[in-house]
Amino acid sequence: MRKRQVVVRREEPARSTTTIRSVRYGECQRNHAASTGGYVVDGCREFMASGDEGTSAALTCAACGCHRNFHRKEIEAEVVSECSSPHNSSNTT
């Protein structure tokens, strides 16, 4: 008998909120001595794509040769909410 996992996705109503997201890949965290039981990193400080966006080379670091997933992912998100004050038309003099 197989167990099934059901995931329910709840969509929130659309708001006038804009999220500006910036993703940057930091230092390489690949352990080059994992097979021997040690811990050695190569010292690559920042991911630099080897090729143009949309190609497989864009996922390889030009500095260390590792895949982009080995680099620490830093996400900077900024949420901008557009709130307007309610217009009160009952105050007329």
N, C-alpha and C positions, 0 to 999 in steps of 0.2 A: 504494500500500500504506500503510495506516495503522499507526502505532506505538501500542501500548497500554501504559499504565503501570498496574501492579498494586500496590495498597497493601494490605499485610497488617497488620491490627490485632490486636495480641496483648493479650488481657485478662488482667490479673493476678488471682490469687485474692483473694477478699475478705478484708480485714484489718480489725481493729478500730481504724481510723484515721479521724479526722474532720478535714476541711479546712474552715476558716472563711475565706471569701474576701470581701474588701471592694474594690469598684471605685469609683474616684473619677476624674473628668475634670478635669484642670487647665487651664492657659492655652491659649488658641486659637493655633494655629500656621498658620492659613491665610495664604497669601501673596497679598495683594490687588493686588500689582503684578507678578504673574507674566507677564501678557500683554505688558508693556512691558520685561521683562528685569530688573526691579528686585526689591527685597525689602522689603515693608512689611507689618507685622502690626498688628492693631487694638488690642492691649493688653488684651483681655479676659482676666482672670486666672483665672476659674473658670466651668465650664459650669453654667448654671441652666436647667432644662427649662421650656419655654413652656407645656406642658400636662400633663395627667394621664398616668400610666404606662399604656401600652397604646394610646395615640393617636399619630398622626403628629407632633403638636405636641411630644410628649415628646422627640423627637430633634432639635429646634431650640432653640438657645440664646436665652434671653430677652434677654441682654445684647448680643450681637453679631449674632444672626440666622443664624449659621453652623450647619451640621449638626454633630452630636455627634462625628463621625469626625475633624473638624479639631482637636479638643481632645486634649491629651496624656492618654493613659490610664495611670493609676497603679493597679497591682494590689497589694494587701496580702494575703498569704496566711499563714495560721497553721495548722500541722499539729500536731494533738494525737493522740498515740498512746497507746493504753491497753495498757500492758504489765503483766502480772501475774507475780509471781515463782513459780517452780514449787514446788508443795507437796511436801515431802520427808517421806513417811510412814515411812521406814525408821529414823528416829531416835526411837525410843520408849524411855524409861527407866523 
